[in-house]
Amino acid sequence: MRALAFLLFAVTAVHAQPRTPALIPLPAEVEVRGGAPFMMAGTTPLVVDAGDAEAQRIAGVLAALVGNTVETTPPVVEAAPGGTPAVRLRIDAEAGHGAEGYALDVSAAGVELVASAPAGLFYGVQTLRQLLPARVEYEAALYAPLPIPSVRIADAPRYAWRGMMLDVARHFFGVADVERVIDLMALHKLNRLHLHLSDDQGWRIEIPSRPALARVGGRTEVGGGPGGYYTVEDVARIVRYAADRFVTVVPEIDLPGHTNAALVAIPELNCDGRARAPYTGTNVGFSTVCVEKEETWAFVEDVVASLAEQFPSDVIHLGGDEVEELTAEQYATFVTRAQAIVEAAGKRYAGWDDVAHAGLAPGALVQVWRAQRADVARQVEAAVADGAQVVLSPSDRIYIDMKYDESTVLGLTWAGVNGVRDAYDWDPGALLDVPEAAVLGVEAPLWAETISTIRDVEFLAFPRLAGVAEIGWTPQSARSWSGYRARLGAFGPRWTALGVNHFRSPEVDWSLGGVE
Ligand code: TNX
């Protein structure tokens, strides 16, 4: 039976093998050498340097992956008997691969993976994972061995910030859902998870000095569901889970607008001192904290202090979008003081591009969502000239809460429909007239007005999030829609094996993945 299964595999493998392996993101340099693959088995030793605990932990990630599929889990060892085919994983600070880069060499005789830092080793393991057959992702013993094609790869990311934003305010997503998102981000070498933790419809994080925020403000969500919030323990768990996968969790509390949930929980934040009624619709722009009251500033101080304590991220995002109830002067005064509070807490201030015209101090991070508007683009460029950096989230490209096309049920359309090609086929270096060093990276926001389950999240995120991962990682010169489209088509079986509810877009030839 096993022999038959293997024969069947060998035959389909010959036909299904794409020329470039289905790696997403595509590494900076890939040389497919041809020739015999490396055969990975449950007994293949994973060799790390003596006493290197991080290399040992990361080797354990690969061991667990392979161990899910074959009868035994590969041993992580510090030395293998001479002549044994082995996978060597090494962190060598002198190797010159940067914070996240690595070099990978696979031949029939063995696998050599070298990085200069732990994150690079982890990303090299993700590449190895994607070189292994998709069936390695199933949590069931199937059949060994597992061939890894013979390749030589030299790799490092284009941008430091490769992110996704999850709106947990419009609908709440629990810790297990967030962990699932982190797992799928790590597979594609994404490294920033921005959590949109408050909005009109809900406040989603416990602030111990202000317990009403979560307890009262956390009870609602779009459509009248039960809502929810993360306790301090939940946040610690998420942050740790993310850190183990080299993902930084960036917290956002949206201020001064998008604050109805806070205005329900803390009456003093309203100019008239009266609590607002809960809101479960999807309008924007109607709420603001009372910027003239000192109670409001005490609240901002408390919230920022708690975020600084709960999240190791060096960035705290304070929103700032879509405020319609303040004068331009009131708004600018608010943003200036908010930035100062974040910096006094030892963190870097981030806001949506609405803050660009508020007179930012140098060092701010501006998340650009409306680059298609010339007036916004000019404001952002002026902010960059004053010392800001940008993270690019163009809504007409990578707002992954937009529908893929008119036929998709989930999603909004205010920024248009964002197909798989639309989301992929653009250059972050050409979006704005700013120096290259001003672009910290890219991030795909997933707003949650229309989605409430992890299956919905997956549907809108995949395949578009994979394209964003490649935009953030791969040099522009190595990217093309046709090359990406072919790798995407061949990638389908891996998501299927992982149970990822991805959109089978007609833009992609999914048959390239062979029989699933
Ligand atoms: C605009 S993008 C918003 C959000 C909505 C989103 C829906 C931004 C900074 N603000 O409040 O959820 O559109 O696509």
Boltz pocket constraint, residues with backbone or C-beta under 6 A from the ligand:
constraints:
  - pocket:
      binder: B
      contacts: [[A, 284], [A, 321], [A, 322], [A, 352], [A, 369], [A, 399], [A, 401], [A, 412], [A, 447], [A, 448], [A, 449]]
      max_distance: 6.0
